[in-house]
Amino acid sequence: MIAEVILDSNAKDLNRVFDYKIPEHLLSKVQIGSRVFVPFSNRKTLEEGFVLNIKENSPYKLKEIAGVDGTEYISTESISLAKWMANRYFCNISDCIKLMLPPGTTTKILENRIKEKSVSLVYLKKDIEEIQEAIESKKIKSDKQIRLLNFLIQNDGASFSDIEMFTDAKRNIVNTLEKNGYVEIIEKQVERNPFIHKKIEKSKKLKLTNEQQNAFQTISDAIDDKLYSEFLLFGVTRLTEKPKFTYN
């Protein structure tokens, strides 16, 4: 099978598809809209591109697709929209495709893409009684160390920014306590999607008011009749005058 690939480039000469052979081990992964990595010309590094079409044959001697990003692809509707935008605004198709990608995925260097965010958190490593005894016996004398430890007793697992804000203790204070075995620094991943564990109940279909239904039906009829129409909706979607139709 052959993939028609548009390269991720703003060069006008490259604003066209190039045929690449899909190797056997990637046949199940490469689809229309897939983000792929391909050799191009004599360049030593692989180029990124998107598959715009898949066909059976090509008249050219082809190179093979080197890899595919299985997590990123765009829909056929988005491809059609990108082609329309490129034609309408005289730009490259790849530039339009990049507008439809999630933030942080448009760079050509995979290592530079947004990765899962992690944060350093400080936890107590010794029992609270042992820490309090060390403070009372003057084994720990530094005011900042004592203030930090007392803060962690109430807020175990605090971030460096919180520690500095509430105790005025810099990183070196934490490092000293870590070296002496009182605290430990643990890297934890921060969930980027704040709604991933949130249960969202599906709402019921809303009932339109008489005025809303009238406005909706007028606009819907114009769309069905394929009219180029203009509508003025006033206030809370209330149609206040007869729509004015214009035609091209």
PATORLO-204875 format. One record per residue (C-alpha): residue number from 1; residue in one letter; x, y, z. Coordinates in steps of 0.001 Angstrom, whole numbers. Layout:
PATORLO-204875
ATOM   k r      xx      yy      zz
ATOM NUM a       X       Y       Z
...
This chain:
PATORLO-204875
ATOM   k r      xx      yy      zz
ATOM   1 m       0       0       0
ATOM   2 i    1097    3539    -783
ATOM   3 a     609    6638    1398
ATOM   4 e     386   10155       3
ATOM   5 v    2222   12305    2528
ATOM   6 i    2289   16094    2909
ATOM   7 l    5506   17191    4632
ATOM   8 d    5536   19527    7607
ATOM   9 s    7185   22398    5743
ATOM  10 n    6357   25987    4834
ATOM  11 a    8347   25788    1613
ATOM  12 k    6056   26417   -1348
ATOM  13 d    7858   23797   -3450
ATOM  14 l    6907   21155    -870
ATOM  15 n    3230   22058    -781
ATOM  16 r    2265   18789   -2477
ATOM  17 v    2021   15128   -1574
ATOM  18 f    4845   12620   -1896
ATOM  19 d    4317    8886   -2274
ATOM  20 y    5781    6556     358
ATOM  21 k    5517    2806     678
ATOM  22 i    3878    1563    3866
ATOM  23 p    6043   -1280    5256
ATOM  24 e    4334   -4474    6317
ATOM  25 h    4770   -3896   10051
ATOM  26 l    3055    -483    9828
ATOM  27 l      84   -1461    7665
ATOM  28 s   -2239   -1672   10653
ATOM  29 k   -1065    1651   12098
ATOM  30 v    -887    3998    9120
ATOM  31 q   -4231    5495    8163
ATOM  32 i   -5489    8660    6532
ATOM  33 g   -4627   11468    8918
ATOM  34 s   -1735    9630   10601
ATOM  35 r    1344   11592   11578
ATOM  36 v    4343    9825   10079
ATOM  37 f    8120   10158    9930
ATOM  38 v    9752    9754    6533
ATOM  39 p   13160   10060    4872
ATOM  40 f   13306   12920    2400
ATOM  41 s   15900   13795    -194
ATOM  42 n   19422   13382    1217
ATOM  43 r   18610   14720    4672
ATOM  44 k   20061   12775    7580
ATOM  45 t   17096   13376    9860
ATOM  46 l   13561   12172    9319
ATOM  47 e   10850   14618    8309
ATOM  48 e    7359   14764    9743
ATOM  49 g    4272   14640    7610
ATOM  50 f     624   13667    7480
ATOM  51 v   -1020   10986    5382
ATOM  52 l   -3632   12597    3139
ATOM  53 n   -4544    9509    1145
ATOM  54 i   -3815    5793     811
ATOM  55 k   -3732    4013   -2539
ATOM  56 e   -2520     741   -4005
ATOM  57 n      20    1768   -6641
ATOM  58 s    2518    4475   -7549
ATOM  59 p    4555    4971  -10733
ATOM  60 y    7617    6015   -8735
ATOM  61 k   10432    4189   -6983
ATOM  62 l    9524    4757   -3352
ATOM  63 k   11121    5069      30
ATOM  64 e    9375    3568    3033
ATOM  65 i    7683    5303    5934
ATOM  66 a   10106    5025    8864
ATOM  67 g    7640    5398   11686
ATOM  68 v    4198    6525   12758
ATOM  69 d    2989    8430   15784
ATOM  70 g     149    6216   16906
ATOM  71 t   -1214    8874   19263
ATOM  72 e   -1678   11647   16741
ATOM  73 y   -3866   11792   13688
ATOM  74 i   -6440   14120   12196
ATOM  75 s   -9822   13287   10743
ATOM  76 t  -10688   13251    7054
ATOM  77 e  -12967   16229    7728
ATOM  78 s  -10005   18172    9113
ATOM  79 i   -7942   17278    6050
ATOM  80 s  -10687   18586    3780
ATOM  81 l  -10874   21764    5846
ATOM  82 a   -7088   22205    5688
ATOM  83 k   -7149   21889    1896
ATOM  84 w   -9946   24454    1663
ATOM  85 m   -8091   26849    3968
ATOM  86 a   -4868   26482    1989
ATOM  87 n   -6674   27273   -1235
ATOM  88 r   -8633   30132     297
ATOM  89 y   -5739   31839    2077
ATOM  90 f   -2876   30884    -277
ATOM  91 c    -824   28990    2282
ATOM  92 n     592   25502    2673
ATOM  93 i   -1680   22623    3601
ATOM  94 s     731   21592    6355
ATOM  95 d     426   25038    7972
ATOM  96 c   -3355   24601    8107
ATOM  97 i   -3062   21092    9496
ATOM  98 k    -842   22325   12327
ATOM  99 l   -3609   24681   13435
ATOM 100 m   -5745   21627   14222
ATOM 101 l   -3174   19881   16404
ATOM 102 p   -3165   19980   20214
ATOM 103 p    -760   22516   21793
ATOM 104 g    2791   21285   22129
ATOM 105 t    2676   18802   19259
ATOM 106 t    3729   21005   16374
ATOM 107 t    7491   20935   16904
ATOM 108 k    9531   18740   14576
ATOM 109 i   11768   17523   17415
ATOM 110 l   10001   14758   19310
ATOM 111 e   12112   15254   22437
ATOM 112 n   10983   18882   22651
ATOM 113 r    7266   18148   22686
ATOM 114 i    5248   18678   25822
ATOM 115 k    5807   15742   28127
ATOM 116 e    3927   14737   31213
ATOM 117 k    4580   17398   33813
ATOM 118 s    6191   16396   37087
ATOM 119 v    6723   18300   40313
ATOM 120 s    9171   17854   43197
ATOM 121 l    7456   17327   46552
ATOM 122 v    9123   17282   49970
ATOM 123 y    8100   14633   52505
ATOM 124 l    9183   13912   56059
ATOM 125 k   11467   10888   56269
ATOM 126 k   11515   10500   60053
ATOM 127 d    8716   10156   62568
ATOM 128 i    7216   13385   63881
ATOM 129 e    8202   12474   67478
ATOM 130 e   11830   11991   66456
ATOM 131 i   11859   15338   64610
ATOM 132 q   10306   17172   67564
ATOM 133 e   12844   15598   69925
ATOM 134 a   15701   16739   67651
ATOM 135 i   14333   20277   67746
ATOM 136 e   13821   20309   71540
ATOM 137 s   17295   18875   72207
ATOM 138 k   18852   21579   69997
ATOM 139 k   20179   18943   67604
ATOM 140 i   18532   21058   64958
ATOM 141 k   19319   24726   65666
ATOM 142 s   18624   26536   62396
ATOM 143 d   15455   28638   62616
ATOM 144 k   14699   28062   58933
ATOM 145 q   15152   24299   59259
ATOM 146 i   12877   24229   62297
ATOM 147 r   10285   26388   60551
ATOM 148 l   10402   24150   57478
ATOM 149 l   10055   20945   59500
ATOM 150 n    7115   22340   61472
ATOM 151 f    5506   23339   58216
ATOM 152 l    5955   19819   56807
ATOM 153 i    4464   18295   59965
ATOM 154 q    1258   20110   59048
ATOM 155 n    1715   19947   55252
ATOM 156 d    3642   16811   54386
ATOM 157 g    4312   16536   50657
ATOM 158 a    4645   20276   50025
ATOM 159 s    6102   21705   46833
ATOM 160 f    9219   23887   46780
ATOM 161 s    7185   26925   45811
ATOM 162 d    4887   26474   48841
ATOM 163 i    7828   25871   51137
ATOM 164 e    9557   29043   50016
ATOM 165 m    6351   31065   50213
ATOM 166 f    5324   29996   53731
ATOM 167 t    8685   29354   55415
ATOM 168 d   11165   31483   53436
ATOM 169 a   13373   28385   53158
ATOM 170 k   15359   28063   49949
ATOM 171 r   16312   24869   48150
ATOM 172 n   19629   24623   50013
ATOM 173 i   17771   24313   53345
ATOM 174 v   15753   21406   51973
ATOM 175 n   18910   19819   50585
ATOM 176 t   20599   20020   54001
ATOM 177 l   17657   18342   55721
ATOM 178 e   17603   15710   52990
ATOM 179 k   21312   15060   53476
ATOM 180 n   20748   14629   57234
ATOM 181 g   17907   12187   56611
ATOM 182 y   14996   14291   57875
ATOM 183 v   13197   14763   54571
ATOM 184 e   13072   13214   51124
ATOM 185 i   12327   14713   47723
ATOM 186 i    9978   12732   45497
ATOM 187 e    9104   13462   41877
ATOM 188 k    5418   13024   41148
ATOM 189 q    3565   13318   37870
ATOM 190 v     973   16047   37604
ATOM 191 e   -2207   15184   35710
ATOM 192 r   -2549   17594   32768
ATOM 193 n   -6230   16923   32193
ATOM 194 p   -8159   18344   35155
ATOM 195 f  -11362   16579   34036
ATOM 196 i   -9970   13088   33504
ATOM 197 h  -11400   11766   36783
ATOM 198 k  -14403   14064   36854
ATOM 199 k  -17716   12347   36230
ATOM 200 i  -19810   14464   33913
ATOM 201 e  -23459   13567   33670
ATOM 202 k  -25150   13987   30321
ATOM 203 s  -27666   16797   30412
ATOM 204 k  -31183   16470   29063
ATOM 205 k  -32131   18008   25763
ATOM 206 l  -33132   21606   26355
ATOM 207 k  -36553   22799   25282
ATOM 208 l  -36578   25958   23182
ATOM 209 t  -38903   28830   23885
ATOM 210 n  -41352   29868   21163
ATOM 211 e  -39062   32728   20071
ATOM 212 q  -35991   30477   20058
ATOM 213 q  -37836   27805   18075
ATOM 214 n  -38923   30414   15544
ATOM 215 a  -35366   31658   15109
ATOM 216 f  -34000   28125   14869
ATOM 217 q  -36567   27044   12281
ATOM 218 t  -35942   30128   10111
ATOM 219 i  -32185   29559   10089
ATOM 220 s  -32588   25810    9573
ATOM 221 d  -34877   26345    6569
ATOM 222 a  -32341   28696    4985
ATOM 223 i  -29588   26101    5419
ATOM 224 d  -31759   23367    3909
ATOM 225 d  -32507   25632     943
ATOM 226 k  -28753   26338     563
ATOM 227 l  -29271   30083     817
ATOM 228 y  -26536   32536    1706
ATOM 229 s  -28452   34257    4475
ATOM 230 e  -27853   36870    7137
ATOM 231 f  -29659   36845   10488
ATOM 232 l  -29729   39282   13368
ATOM 233 l  -30333   37688   16764
ATOM 234 f  -31022   40203   19508
ATOM 235 g  -30627   39659   23243
ATOM 236 v  -31172   36121   24406
ATOM 237 t  -31424   34614   20906
ATOM 238 r  -34635   36467   20117
ATOM 239 l  -35421   37113   16458
ATOM 240 t  -36756   40678   16234
ATOM 241 e  -37088   41227   12532
ATOM 242 k  -37538   39339    9322
ATOM 243 p  -34235   37901    8098
ATOM 244 k  -32599   39641    5165
ATOM 245 f  -31358   37272    2477
ATOM 246 t  -28448   38046     205
ATOM 247 y  -27300   35927   -2690
ATOM 248 n  -23969   35482   -4427
